[in-house]
Amino acid sequence: MKELQSYVTERDVAVAPDSPSRILRALRDAGQVDYVVTSRPKSEYLIRGVAA
């Protein structure tokens, strides 16, 4: 999640703090990313797959 947040922040500084998690959920809902949350308190995710 930290990498995703850094990626998003570098491209749009006006992003709300929780936007990376919303983006990740949207990508999952669109079938682009498969992930599981490994630690909610630490905001850690395990990416299991990415669509080509």
A tleap script that builds the chain and sets N, CA, C and O, in Angstrom:
source leaprc.protein.ff14SB
mol = sequence {
  NMET LYS GLU LEU GLN SER TYR VAL THR GLU
  ARG ASP VAL ALA VAL ALA PRO ASP SER PRO
  SER ARG ILE LEU ARG ALA LEU ARG ASP ALA
  GLY GLN VAL ASP TYR VAL VAL THR SER ARG
  PRO LYS SER GLU TYR LEU ILE ARG GLY VAL
  ALA CALA
}
set mol.1.N position { 0.826 -1.187 0.000 }
set mol.1.CA position { 0.000 0.000 0.000 }
set mol.1.C position { 0.871 1.253 0.000 }
set mol.1.O position { 0.537 2.245 -0.647 }
set mol.2.N position { 1.976 1.206 0.718 }
set mol.2.CA position { 2.848 2.374 0.763 }
set mol.2.C position { 3.378 2.708 -0.623 }
set mol.2.O position { 3.473 3.880 -0.987 }
set mol.3.N position { 3.723 1.683 -1.400 }
set mol.3.CA position { 4.209 1.911 -2.757 }
set mol.3.C position { 3.120 2.514 -3.629 }
set mol.3.O position { 3.379 3.429 -4.411 }
set mol.4.N position { 1.893 1.998 -3.493 }
set mol.4.CA position { 0.776 2.548 -4.263 }
set mol.4.C position { 0.508 3.987 -3.864 }
set mol.4.O position { 0.279 4.840 -4.721 }
set mol.5.N position { 0.535 4.261 -2.571 }
set mol.5.CA position { 0.294 5.624 -2.099 }
set mol.5.C position { 1.375 6.566 -2.616 }
set mol.5.O position { 1.070 7.686 -3.027 }
set mol.6.N position { 2.620 6.136 -2.601 }
set mol.6.CA position { 3.707 6.964 -3.122 }
set mol.6.C position { 3.525 7.224 -4.610 }
set mol.6.O position { 3.698 8.348 -5.080 }
set mol.7.N position { 3.174 6.176 -5.347 }
set mol.7.CA position { 2.954 6.294 -6.789 }
set mol.7.C position { 1.857 7.315 -7.092 }
set mol.7.O position { 2.025 8.185 -7.947 }
set mol.8.N position { 0.737 7.198 -6.384 }
set mol.8.CA position { -0.394 8.107 -6.622 }
set mol.8.C position { -0.036 9.525 -6.206 }
set mol.8.O position { -0.339 10.476 -6.927 }
set mol.9.N position { 0.603 9.678 -5.055 }
set mol.9.CA position { 0.961 11.007 -4.556 }
set mol.9.C position { 1.938 11.709 -5.482 }
set mol.9.O position { 1.839 12.919 -5.684 }
set mol.10.N position { 2.883 10.962 -6.050 }
set mol.10.CA position { 3.862 11.564 -6.964 }
set mol.10.C position { 3.196 12.114 -8.216 }
set mol.10.O position { 3.725 13.026 -8.850 }
set mol.11.N position { 2.063 11.578 -8.570 }
set mol.11.CA position { 1.392 11.989 -9.796 }
set mol.11.C position { 0.271 12.999 -9.575 }
set mol.11.O position { -0.135 13.684 -10.514 }
set mol.12.N position { -0.238 13.103 -8.342 }
set mol.12.CA position { -1.318 14.054 -8.059 }
set mol.12.C position { -1.269 14.409 -6.580 }
set mol.12.O position { -1.774 13.659 -5.744 }
set mol.13.N position { -0.672 15.530 -6.256 }
set mol.13.CA position { -0.504 15.917 -4.856 }
set mol.13.C position { -1.821 16.270 -4.175 }
set mol.13.O position { -1.854 16.392 -2.951 }
set mol.14.N position { -2.891 16.435 -4.918 }
set mol.14.CA position { -4.184 16.789 -4.332 }
set mol.14.C position { -4.996 15.565 -3.930 }
set mol.14.O position { -6.196 15.679 -3.678 }
set mol.15.N position { -4.366 14.407 -3.867 }
set mol.15.CA position { -5.065 13.171 -3.541 }
set mol.15.C position { -5.306 13.092 -2.039 }
set mol.15.O position { -4.415 13.379 -1.240 }
set mol.16.N position { -6.523 12.698 -1.667 }
set mol.16.CA position { -6.847 12.503 -0.256 }
set mol.16.C position { -6.059 11.314 0.291 }
set mol.16.O position { -5.722 10.407 -0.470 }
set mol.17.N position { -5.758 11.296 1.592 }
set mol.17.CA position { -4.942 10.228 2.169 }
set mol.17.C position { -5.473 8.814 1.932 }
set mol.17.O position { -4.678 7.883 1.804 }
set mol.18.N position { -6.772 8.630 1.871 }
set mol.18.CA position { -7.304 7.279 1.678 }
set mol.18.C position { -7.535 6.935 0.209 }
set mol.18.O position { -8.040 5.852 -0.089 }
set mol.19.N position { -7.180 7.823 -0.711 }
set mol.19.CA position { -7.402 7.562 -2.130 }
set mol.19.C position { -6.675 6.329 -2.654 }
set mol.19.O position { -7.255 5.597 -3.456 }
set mol.20.N position { -5.434 6.059 -2.243 }
set mol.20.CA position { -4.780 4.848 -2.757 }
set mol.20.C position { -5.570 3.574 -2.454 }
set mol.20.O position { -5.644 2.680 -3.297 }
set mol.21.N position { -6.159 3.482 -1.263 }
set mol.21.CA position { -6.946 2.289 -0.959 }
set mol.21.C position { -8.205 2.238 -1.820 }
set mol.21.O position { -8.630 1.156 -2.226 }
set mol.22.N position { -8.799 3.385 -2.101 }
set mol.22.CA position { -9.971 3.417 -2.995 }
set mol.22.C position { -9.566 3.002 -4.400 }
set mol.22.O position { -10.294 2.268 -5.069 }
set mol.23.N position { -8.412 3.469 -4.847 }
set mol.23.CA position { -7.931 3.113 -6.180 }
set mol.23.C position { -7.669 1.617 -6.257 }
set mol.23.O position { -8.032 0.969 -7.239 }
set mol.24.N position { -7.040 1.068 -5.224 }
set mol.24.CA position { -6.760 -0.362 -5.200 }
set mol.24.C position { -8.063 -1.166 -5.226 }
set mol.24.O position { -8.156 -2.165 -5.939 }
set mol.25.N position { -9.062 -0.743 -4.461 }
set mol.25.CA position { -10.365 -1.437 -4.482 }
set mol.25.C position { -11.017 -1.333 -5.857 }
set mol.25.O position { -11.602 -2.301 -6.344 }
set mol.26.N position { -10.917 -0.165 -6.480 }
set mol.26.CA position { -11.501 0.006 -7.813 }
set mol.26.C position { -10.813 -0.902 -8.829 }
set mol.26.O position { -11.470 -1.486 -9.691 }
set mol.27.N position { -9.489 -1.021 -8.726 }
set mol.27.CA position { -8.755 -1.918 -9.622 }
set mol.27.C position { -9.179 -3.371 -9.389 }
set mol.27.O position { -9.318 -4.140 -10.341 }
set mol.28.N position { -9.381 -3.739 -8.137 }
set mol.28.CA position { -9.843 -5.098 -7.823 }
set mol.28.C position { -11.240 -5.324 -8.400 }
set mol.28.O position { -11.500 -6.354 -9.022 }
set mol.29.N position { -12.128 -4.369 -8.195 }
set mol.29.CA position { -13.500 -4.495 -8.703 }
set mol.29.C position { -13.543 -4.580 -10.221 }
set mol.29.O position { -14.435 -5.210 -10.789 }
set mol.30.N position { -12.578 -3.945 -10.876 }
set mol.30.CA position { -12.508 -3.968 -12.339 }
set mol.30.C position { -11.799 -5.219 -12.860 }
set mol.30.O position { -11.685 -5.416 -14.070 }
set mol.31.N position { -11.322 -6.064 -11.938 }
set mol.31.CA position { -10.642 -7.280 -12.343 }
set mol.31.C position { -9.207 -7.073 -12.783 }
set mol.31.O position { -8.623 -7.944 -13.428 }
set mol.32.N position { -8.631 -5.929 -12.442 }
set mol.32.CA position { -7.264 -5.621 -12.851 }
set mol.32.C position { -6.216 -6.110 -11.854 }
set mol.32.O position { -5.084 -6.415 -12.231 }
set mol.33.N position { -6.603 -6.182 -10.576 }
set mol.33.CA position { -5.677 -6.577 -9.517 }
set mol.33.C position { -6.377 -7.553 -8.586 }
set mol.33.O position { -7.547 -7.377 -8.246 }
set mol.34.N position { -5.645 -8.584 -8.178 }
set mol.34.CA position { -6.138 -9.529 -7.176 }
set mol.34.C position { -5.238 -9.392 -5.961 }
set mol.34.O position { -4.026 -9.580 -6.064 }
set mol.35.N position { -5.819 -9.065 -4.806 }
set mol.35.CA position { -5.022 -8.891 -3.601 }
set mol.35.C position { -5.803 -9.309 -2.374 }
set mol.35.O position { -7.025 -9.452 -2.418 }
set mol.36.N position { -5.090 -9.504 -1.281 }
set mol.36.CA position { -5.695 -9.749 0.018 }
set mol.36.C position { -5.059 -8.799 1.018 }
set mol.36.O position { -3.902 -8.405 0.868 }
set mol.37.N position { -5.817 -8.438 2.029 }
set mol.37.CA position { -5.298 -7.591 3.100 }
set mol.37.C position { -4.619 -8.513 4.104 }
set mol.37.O position { -5.255 -9.414 4.652 }
set mol.38.N position { -3.339 -8.292 4.346 }
set mol.38.CA position { -2.614 -9.127 5.306 }
set mol.38.C position { -2.569 -8.488 6.693 }
set mol.38.O position { -2.411 -9.189 7.692 }
set mol.39.N position { -2.707 -7.164 6.761 }
set mol.39.CA position { -2.747 -6.464 8.041 }
set mol.39.C position { -3.453 -5.125 7.861 }
set mol.39.O position { -2.900 -4.198 7.269 }
set mol.40.N position { -4.655 -5.032 8.367 }
set mol.40.CA position { -5.373 -3.753 8.281 }
set mol.40.C position { -4.693 -2.650 9.098 }
set mol.40.O position { -4.544 -1.535 8.599 }
set mol.41.N position { -4.276 -2.930 10.346 }
set mol.41.CA position { -3.633 -1.856 11.125 }
set mol.41.C position { -2.380 -1.292 10.459 }
set mol.41.O position { -2.092 -0.103 10.587 }
set mol.42.N position { -1.639 -2.135 9.752 }
set mol.42.CA position { -0.417 -1.696 9.090 }
set mol.42.C position { -0.630 -1.336 7.626 }
set mol.42.O position { 0.310 -0.932 6.941 }
set mol.43.N position { -1.865 -1.482 7.145 }
set mol.43.CA position { -2.194 -1.237 5.736 }
set mol.43.C position { -1.290 -2.050 4.817 }
set mol.43.O position { -0.720 -1.524 3.861 }
set mol.44.N position { -1.168 -3.343 5.122 }
set mol.44.CA position { -0.342 -4.226 4.307 }
set mol.44.C position { -1.227 -5.118 3.439 }
set mol.44.O position { -2.215 -5.689 3.901 }
set mol.45.N position { -0.847 -5.217 2.181 }
set mol.45.CA position { -1.601 -5.988 1.209 }
set mol.45.C position { -0.664 -6.948 0.491 }
set mol.45.O position { 0.524 -6.672 0.328 }
set mol.46.N position { -1.209 -8.067 0.070 }
set mol.46.CA position { -0.465 -9.021 -0.729 }
set mol.46.C position { -1.088 -9.058 -2.117 }
set mol.46.O position { -2.234 -9.477 -2.280 }
set mol.47.N position { -0.336 -8.621 -3.107 }
set mol.47.CA position { -0.810 -8.642 -4.492 }
set mol.47.C position { -0.639 -10.057 -5.017 }
set mol.47.O position { 0.477 -10.574 -5.062 }
set mol.48.N position { -1.738 -10.686 -5.414 }
set mol.48.CA position { -1.679 -12.065 -5.895 }
set mol.48.C position { -1.647 -12.147 -7.412 }
set mol.48.O position { -1.242 -13.163 -7.978 }
set mol.49.N position { -2.074 -11.082 -8.065 }
set mol.49.CA position { -2.056 -11.090 -9.515 }
set mol.49.C position { -2.432 -9.741 -10.092 }
set mol.49.O position { -3.145 -8.952 -9.473 }
set mol.50.N position { -1.935 -9.498 -11.291 }
set mol.50.CA position { -2.225 -8.252 -12.016 }
set mol.50.C position { -2.575 -8.634 -13.443 }
set mol.50.O position { -1.854 -9.400 -14.082 }
set mol.51.N position { -3.681 -8.100 -13.941 }
set mol.51.CA position { -4.101 -8.381 -15.307 }
set mol.51.C position { -3.158 -7.699 -16.298 }
set mol.51.O position { -2.663 -6.597 -16.062 }
set mol.52.N position { -2.930 -8.383 -17.398 }
set mol.52.CA position { -2.040 -7.833 -18.416 }
set mol.52.C position { -2.747 -6.819 -19.284 }
set mol.52.O position { -2.140 -6.256 -20.195 }
savepdb mol mol.pdb
quit
